[in-house]
Amino acid sequence: MAEQITENQDHSEYGRLLGQEYLTFSLGKEYYAVDILKVQEIRGYGAVTKIANAPSFIKGVINLRGVIVPIIDLRIKFNLGKAHYDEFTIVIVLNLTDRVVGMVVDGVSDVVSLAGDDIKNPPDFSANFDSEYILGLATVDEQMLIITDIEKLMSSEEMALVDKTKAIAE
């Protein structure tokens, strides 16, 4: 849906197209949001089966009721410091179009409803890093939220390694 938006459209139309409910979560000191309809479940971090030669952000795979689920640590993927795993570490299991993926986050905050006027266009970065997964920015209770297109992030070229890892585990 975000691909249909042109640079000439105003913020309110952009927000109207994106207005819905989001699950918010933290990675370090930053807060992110994903479409609540993509969330299958929230669970504590547990033992994973490591996959040889996988990138560092792929922690391994788990068997979730017969489904092999790759576990991605977004703290490592986004270079947000050293990952620490304890009883408070959370995995958000996402049900995406063609796969189920778990993402490790520091914590889950809340479910928020964002109306059209709440969501602003993402800034235009001309740096050499992938920011296409950022749908927009919103402020809730004076906290900035980075609204992510989790489908686009998980299907990016680098994350396509998830599919290879899943195939190896099966």
N, C-alpha and C positions, 0 to 999 in steps of 0.2 A: 504494500500500500504506500509506503514512504517513497518508492521509486516514482510514483505518479505526481509527486509534488515538484513544482518548478520553482526556480529562484524568485520568480515574480509574484508568487502567491504570498499573502500576508500570514503573520503568525497565527491569527485566529483560525484560519482555514486549516493550517498545518495541525494545530492543536485539536481541532474538531475531528480531523481524520484519525488522530491518535487517542482521543479521549476515551478512557476505559479504566479498569481496575488493574493495579500493578502490585506485585510482591516486591517489597524493598528489602535489600540486604546490604551488609557492610563488607568492605574489603579494606582493611587498614582503617584509615580515617575517612574514607570516601564511601558514599552511599549510591547504590545502583538500584534500578527497578527493571523488572521483566513482566511481561504480560502474564497475569495470573492464570489465564487459560492454558498456558504452556507448562504449568507446574503440575506434576503428577503427585509428588509427595515430598515431605521434608523429613529428614532422618539424621541421626547422629553419624559421625564419621566412624567407620569400623575398618576392619582388616580388608585389604585389597590384594588381589593377585597381581603381582608385578609382571610387566611385559618387557622382555629384553629389548634393548636398543630403542625404547620409546623416548620421546622428548621428555624433559624433566617435568613439564606441566601435566603430562598424562601419568597419574599416580598408579594406574592399573585398571583392573576390571573387578566387578562384583557380580554375583549371580543373585538377581532380584526376582524371586518367584519364577525361576526358569528363564529369565531374560538376562543375557549378558550385557552389562551396563558399563561403558567406559567412564572412569572418574577423572575429571579435569580439575586441576587446582587453579582457579582464576587468579589467586594471589601471585602465583609463579608466572602464569601467562601474561599478566599485566605488569610484571616487575614491581610489585608492591611490597618488597621486603621478604625476609625469611619466613617461610611457612612454619607454623607451630601447630601440632595436632594434640588436642586434649579432649576431655569429655564435653567441652562446649563447642567444638568444631562441628559445623553443620554441612550436610550435603543436600542440595536441592536437586531432586530428580525431575528432569524435564522430559516431557513427551513432545518431541518435535515431529515435523512432517514425516521424516523417514527414519527416525532413530530415537532411542531413549538414551539420555546422557545424564550423568550426575556431575554437578559442579560444586566444588568445595568452596565455602565462603566462611568468613569470620563469624557472622551471625545474621539471623533473619530479624528484621525490624517490625514490619507491619504490612497490612494491605491498605493501599490508598486508592481513592478514586480521583482521577485527574480529569478535569473538564478542559475544553478547548483552550480557554484563556490561560490555563496553568502551564501549558507546554510551550516552550520557546524553541525556535530553530537551533540546531547545534551550530557552534562556531565553525567557520571555514578554516581548517588547518591546512597550511601549505607545506607542512613538515613531512618528512619521510616516515610516517607511521600510519597504520591502518586505523582510521576512525570511522569507516563506513558503517560500523555496527551501532553508532550512536544515533538514535532517532531524535532525541531532543533533550532539553534540560528543564527541570521544574524545581520550584522551591516549596518545601512543605515544612512548616514550623521552623522557618529560618535555616533549614538544612537543604543544601543543593542535592538534587537527585539526577544521576545520569541515566537516562532511559535508554535501554539497550534493545536492539533487534537481535534477540538471542538466536533466532534461526540463521541470520546472516553471519553472526559471529561463529557459530558452531559449524557452518558450512563453508567458512573461508578456506582458502587453499591450505594454510598452515594447519587448521583444525581438521582438514580432510584426513589427516593421519588417524583421527579417531576411528574412521571406518576401517582402515587397514588394521589397527590394533584390535578392533572388535572381531574382524575376520580371522585373525591369528588365534584369538582366544577360543573361538568356536571350533 
